[in-house]
Amino acid sequence: MARPCDLSATEARQLIGRKALSPVELLESCIAQIEAVNPAVNAVVTTAYERARDEARQAERQVMAGGPLGLLHGLPIGIKDLAETAGIRTTHGSLLYRDHVPVADDPVVSALRQAGGIVLAKTNTPEFGAGAHTHNAVFGVSRNPFDLARTCGGSSGGSAIALATHMMPLAHGSDTGGSLRLPAAFNGIVSHRPSAGVVPSITREIALSFLEVEGPMARSVADCSLMLAAMATRNRDDPMAYPLDPAQFVSLDPIDLSGLRVAVSDDLGCAPTSQAVRRTFRRRVERFAPAFRRLTWLTPQLDDALDVFWRLRGAYMLAKHSERFERHEAQLGANVRGNMLAAQQMDLTRMAIAHRDQLRLYRAFQRLFDEIDVLIAPTVTVFPFAFDQPHPTEIDGAPMANYVHWAGLTSALTVVGNPVTALPCGLDPTGMPFGIQVIGPSHGDRFTLGVAHALEQLFSQDTELKQPVPALARSPKNA
């Protein structure tokens, strides 16, 4: 019989609503799994067990009283250690904040708690989320549960590991250049990078920008969508937020894949994708192509997107860290320092041209969806690398221009801002999870999730495509 921590969020919430599962029982199962598994992977960096137990007992009383329950009632949630959590240490992965205990929740955390979610723990992240490998000077490195010698990706690496190993059913993440999607791919879980404004955020330092978003992470598309329904609350402090009905994400309508026009690309016309990833992706496409009405290979017009991203990222980093850099440069990690120094060398003309080029790329990319319904691409350009390697410095002999260059399959899509669901797609030839990105039309988040949900069901019937599960996720007696 499945342990409570092995249940999906959707299953657990249904059982709680039917009084067939106690929130206390679910929480204790998750805590036991953290205690058993986390020492090996370092996904969870701060726990809030006693407060969570108090909230689980209260959640149980509410269930027994028979009153209305929130969407996430009684579900334990991990929060990435970039988001402020009232009364729970929030370090941002930085020595500057190693003892910081906020007095208020970030709006996204508040929304999750108001929906009945129970904040169980904080999950590891690189310093200020700068990097696609989860390591910082406060808590050290997080490791991939499928192979402890390899990276879990980043920057939402701790959340991805915690989900893959069944420490919790839902986890929060954020994404600038791929931080929701890269760790989803490397750890075999699901994430959704929403259209900017769907999940209001106060962490964005530039008023109108696609770059930084917060989003849900889970073990299934349905769970991701359920969590998104709780996160998609209106907040006037975010100028990118717009009125929408969060209820649209509570459940997903079935989508008939046989009616879809699908395009696929192994490099998006700009990413330095390794030959090994290209071969693996092509084999996967061969297996799922018959499910669609039409599938075509194409090269999106994103040729200079990575250069545009690097310049836009420079402006973002200057806005976010200038004062901190001036006062505490010596205490900041290499990624933040390097990015700041590079940004300081960019002149205003180059920044202005980057914004103009982003608009050109955005418009050209949106026109693709006049002819197709979704675009599918690999998530990551390389297979998971060694945990002690900060980032790939070359791919197939070609040097990387900077520490985010290797993440071009995700950062190119950040530039245009379309919704993206990251979905597991079997194992790569080295035995590690392989992931794809399902890219939908602008602001078509529900449709994009619906297509990913249908693909997930298709993949579950194919031994080569189904979602992998690490041995660490299993009960010790069954591992």
Buried (B, 14 or more C-beta within 10 A) or exposed (E): EEBBBBBBBBBBBEBBEEEEBBBBBBBBBBBBBBEBBBEEBBBBBBBBBEBBBEBBBBBBEBBEEEEEBBBBBBBBBBBBBBBBBBEBBBBBBBBBBBEEBBEEBBBBBBBBBBBBBBBBBBBBBBBBBBBBBBBBBBBEBBBBBBBEEBBBBBBBBBBBBBBBBBBBBBBBBBBBBBBBBBBBBBBBBBBBBBBBBBBBBBBBBBEEBBBBBBBBBBBBBBBBBBBBBBBBBEBEEBEBBEEBEBEBBBEBEEBEBEEBBBBBBBBBBBBBBBEBBBEBBEEBBEBBBEBBEEBEEBEBBBEBBBBBBBBBBBBBBBBBBBEBBEEBEEBBBEBBBBBBEBBEEBEEEEBEEBBEBBEEBBEEBBEBBEEBBBBBBBBBBBBBBEBEEBBBEEBEEEEBEBBBBBBBBBBBBBBBBBBBBBBBBBBBEEEBBBBBBBBBBBBBBBBBBBBBBBBBBBBEEEEEBBBBBBEBBBBEEEE
